[in-house]
């Protein structure tokens, strides 16, 4: 149940334009300070994960590894997405809460 809720929230954030996706846009959002939460796909490359973990640690943005590239892409109506950034603090809080419940 929780998994579907996370993907639903990602879809809602996308439709309300509170989300950017893809490596370039995610990185840009983190560096500009507009990202409130970053999600990197579990099956993203080690290099991609390392890059975003280091960047998010530096800019103090919460980061989670969750879902597969195909699942993240599908939740946003795209093909594959290895990374995405949530821009809205409300969505970020809701998604983080669901992710914490999933990880426990």
PASEBA-1860 file (N, C-alpha, C; in nm, 3 decimals):
! residues 104
1> XXXXXXXX> 0.083/-0.121/0.000/0.000/0.000/0.000/0.086/0.126/0.000 ~ 0.184/0.127/0.088/0.268/0.244/0.104/0.342/0.278/-0.026 ~ 0.384/0.173/-0.099/0.457/0.194/-0.223/0.370/0.268/-0.325 ~ 0.245/0.223/-0.339/0.155/0.290/-0.432/0.132/0.434/-0.392 ~ 0.126/0.460/-0.262/0.104/0.595/-0.212/0.220/0.686/-0.250 ~ 0.341/0.634/-0.239/0.460/0.714/-0.276/0.454/0.750/-0.424 ~ 0.427/0.650/-0.509/0.419/0.677/-0.653/0.303/0.770/-0.686 ~ 0.192/0.760/-0.612/0.079/0.852/-0.632/0.119/0.995/-0.597
9> XXXXXXXX> 0.189/1.010/-0.486/0.234/1.143/-0.445/0.332/1.202/-0.546 ~ 0.420/1.117/-0.600/0.514/1.162/-0.704/0.436/1.210/-0.826 ~ 0.333/1.132/-0.864/0.248/1.171/-0.978/0.176/1.302/-0.954 ~ 0.124/1.321/-0.833/0.055/1.446/-0.797/0.152/1.564/-0.801 ~ 0.270/1.543/-0.746/0.371/1.649/-0.746/0.407/1.687/-0.890 ~ 0.416/1.589/-0.976/0.448/1.613/-1.118/0.338/1.696/-1.184 ~ 0.213/1.654/-1.160/0.101/1.724/-1.223/0.084/1.866/-1.171 ~ 0.124/1.888/-1.046/0.111/2.024/-0.990/0.240/2.105/-1.010
17> XXXXXXXX> 0.328/2.052/-1.092/0.455/2.118/-1.125/0.544/2.145/-1.004 ~ 0.539/2.054/-0.908/0.624/2.063/-0.788/0.734/1.958/-0.791 ~ 0.772/1.917/-0.912/0.872/1.813/-0.926/0.951/1.836/-1.054 ~ 1.080/1.811/-1.047/1.162/1.807/-1.168/1.230/1.671/-1.171 ~ 1.263/1.622/-1.290/1.323/1.490/-1.298/1.435/1.488/-1.400 ~ 1.512/1.382/-1.395/1.630/1.371/-1.481/1.750/1.429/-1.408 ~ 1.868/1.376/-1.440/1.988/1.417/-1.368/2.014/1.568/-1.373 ~ 2.006/1.626/-1.491/2.038/1.767/-1.507/1.944/1.856/-1.425
25> XXXXXXXX> 1.814/1.833/-1.439/1.715/1.918/-1.370/1.719/1.896/-1.219 ~ 1.742/1.771/-1.176/1.751/1.741/-1.033/1.871/1.813/-0.973 ~ 1.985/1.803/-1.042/2.108/1.868/-0.995/2.088/2.020/-0.988 ~ 2.025/2.076/-1.090/2.000/2.220/-1.094/1.912/2.264/-0.976 ~ 1.806/2.187/-0.947/1.715/2.220/-0.837/1.788/2.216/-0.702 ~ 1.874/2.116/-0.683/1.950/2.104/-0.557/2.043/2.225/-0.543 ~ 2.117/2.256/-0.648/2.216/2.364/-0.641/2.151/2.502/-0.628 ~ 2.031/2.517/-0.685/1.960/2.646/-0.673/1.885/2.659/-0.541
33> XXXXXXXX> 1.875/2.549/-0.467/1.808/2.552/-0.338/1.657/2.534/-0.346 ~ 1.606/2.494/-0.463/1.460/2.476/-0.475/1.416/2.333/-0.442 ~ 1.511/2.239/-0.439/1.477/2.099/-0.408/1.458/2.083/-0.258 ~ 1.346/2.019/-0.219/1.321/1.994/-0.077/1.340/1.847/-0.043 ~ 1.349/1.762/-0.148/1.372/1.619/-0.129/1.417/1.560/-0.262 ~ 1.511/1.469/-0.258/1.559/1.404/-0.381/1.538/1.254/-0.368 ~ 1.493/1.192/-0.477/1.479/1.046/-0.483/1.564/0.996/-0.600 ~ 1.648/0.897/-0.570/1.729/0.833/-0.673/1.684/0.687/-0.681
41> XXXXXXXX> 1.669/0.637/-0.802/1.623/0.499/-0.821/1.723/0.400/-0.764 ~ 1.670/0.291/-0.708/1.756/0.184/-0.654/1.849/0.128/-0.761 ~ 1.801/0.124/-0.886/1.882/0.066/-0.992/1.960/0.170/-1.072 ~ 1.973/0.291/-1.016/2.058/0.392/-1.080/2.203/0.348/-1.066 ~ 2.291/0.401/-1.151/2.431/0.360/-1.144/2.495/0.404/-1.012 ~ 2.600/0.333/-0.972/2.671/0.368/-0.849/2.721/0.511/-0.856 ~ 2.766/0.550/-0.973/2.818/0.685/-0.994/2.710/0.790/-0.971 ~ 2.591/0.765/-1.024/2.478/0.857/-1.008/2.440/0.869/-0.861
49> XXXXXXXX> 2.430/0.753/-0.792/2.394/0.754/-0.650/2.496/0.833/-0.569 ~ 2.625/0.806/-0.595/2.733/0.873/-0.521/2.726/1.024/-0.544 ~ 2.709/1.063/-0.670/2.704/1.204/-0.706/2.592/1.276/-0.631 ~ 2.472/1.217/-0.632/2.358/1.281/-0.565/2.369/1.277/-0.413 ~ 2.423/1.167/-0.358/2.441/1.161/-0.213/2.538/1.270/-0.167 ~ 2.649/1.284/-0.239/2.747/1.387/-0.203/2.688/1.527/-0.217 ~ 2.618/1.551/-0.326/2.558/1.683/-0.352/2.452/1.716/-0.248 ~ 2.365/1.620/-0.218/2.256/1.644/-0.123/2.309/1.662/0.019
57> XXXXXXXX> 2.417/1.591/0.052/2.479/1.610/0.183/2.535/1.752/0.194 ~ 2.603/1.795/0.089/2.663/1.928/0.087/2.556/2.038/0.097 ~ 2.449/2.023/0.020/2.343/2.125/0.017/2.234/2.100/0.123 ~ 2.251/1.998/0.203/2.158/1.962/0.310/2.015/1.940/0.261 ~ 2.004/1.857/0.158/1.874/1.818/0.104/1.855/1.669/0.134 ~ 1.740/1.631/0.194/1.717/1.488/0.222/1.717/1.408/0.092 ~ 1.780/1.292/0.095/1.785/1.206/-0.024/1.747/1.064/0.014 ~ 1.671/1.001/-0.074/1.629/0.862/-0.053/1.656/0.784/-0.180
65> XXXXXXXX> 1.688/0.657/-0.163/1.694/0.566/-0.276/1.566/0.486/-0.271 ~ 1.491/0.491/-0.381/1.360/0.425/-0.379/1.315/0.390/-0.520 ~ 1.256/0.274/-0.534/1.195/0.235/-0.661/1.297/0.207/-0.770 ~ 1.246/0.161/-0.881/1.330/0.136/-0.998/1.310/0.251/-1.097 ~ 1.407/0.267/-1.187/1.399/0.377/-1.285/1.267/0.372/-1.362 ~ 1.227/0.251/-1.398/1.102/0.233/-1.473/0.982/0.276/-1.389 ~ 0.982/0.238/-1.259/0.870/0.273/-1.170/0.861/0.424/-1.148 ~ 0.977/0.486/-1.125/0.978/0.632/-1.105/0.930/0.703/-1.231
73> XXXXXXXX> 0.979/0.656/-1.345/0.938/0.715/-1.472/0.788/0.699/-1.494 ~ 0.739/0.579/-1.469/0.597/0.549/-1.487/0.510/0.639/-1.398 ~ 0.553/0.662/-1.274/0.476/0.745/-1.181/0.462/0.888/-1.233 ~ 0.556/0.928/-1.318/0.553/1.065/-1.373/0.505/1.068/-1.517 ~ 0.465/0.953/-1.569/0.420/0.949/-1.708/0.536/0.961/-1.806 ~ 0.654/0.916/-1.764/0.774/0.920/-1.850/0.820/0.776/-1.873 ~ 0.930/0.761/-1.946/0.987/0.628/-1.966/1.066/0.586/-1.843 ~ 1.192/0.628/-1.836/1.278/0.592/-1.723/1.329/0.719/-1.657
81> XXXXXXXX> 1.334/0.721/-1.526/1.391/0.835/-1.454/1.476/0.781/-1.339 ~ 1.604/0.817/-1.338/1.695/0.770/-1.233/1.691/0.864/-1.112 ~ 1.649/0.988/-1.135/1.647/1.084/-1.024/1.535/1.186/-1.042 ~ 1.489/1.236/-0.928/1.388/1.342/-0.930/1.402/1.426/-0.804 ~ 1.357/1.549/-0.813/1.359/1.639/-0.698/1.218/1.691/-0.675 ~ 1.174/1.686/-0.550/1.045/1.743/-0.511/1.071/1.887/-0.470 ~ 0.992/1.981/-0.522/1.015/2.123/-0.496/0.928/2.178/-0.384 ~ 0.816/2.113/-0.358/0.721/2.164/-0.259/0.746/2.098/-0.122
89> XXXXXXXX> 0.763/2.178/-0.016/0.789/2.121/0.117/0.679/2.029/0.168 ~ 0.554/2.058/0.135/0.441/1.975/0.176/0.448/1.836/0.115 ~ 0.471/1.830/-0.016/0.487/1.702/-0.086/0.608/1.628/-0.030 ~ 0.718/1.701/-0.010/0.842/1.640/0.040/0.817/1.574/0.175 ~ 0.744/1.643/0.262/0.716/1.590/0.396/0.630/1.464/0.386 ~ 0.527/1.468/0.304/0.438/1.351/0.287/0.513/1.231/0.230 ~ 0.595/1.256/0.128/0.670/1.148/0.065/0.774/1.092/0.162 ~ 0.844/1.179/0.234/0.945/1.135/0.330/0.881/1.047/0.437
97> XXXXXXXX> 0.761/1.087/0.482/0.689/1.010/0.584/0.659/0.868/0.532 ~ 0.612/0.860/0.408/0.582/0.730/0.348/0.709/0.648/0.330 ~ 0.816/0.713/0.289/0.944/0.642/0.268/0.998/0.587/0.400 ~ 0.982/0.664/0.507/1.028/0.618/0.639/0.950/0.493/0.681 ~ 0.819/0.494/0.657/0.734/0.378/0.692/0.773/0.256/0.609 ~ 0.810/0.279/0.483/0.849/0.171/0.394/0.982/0.111/0.437 ~ 1.073/0.196/0.481/1.208/0.151/0.518/1.214/0.082/0.654 ~ 1.108/0.095/0.732/1.109/0.032/0.866/1.065/-0.113/0.859
END
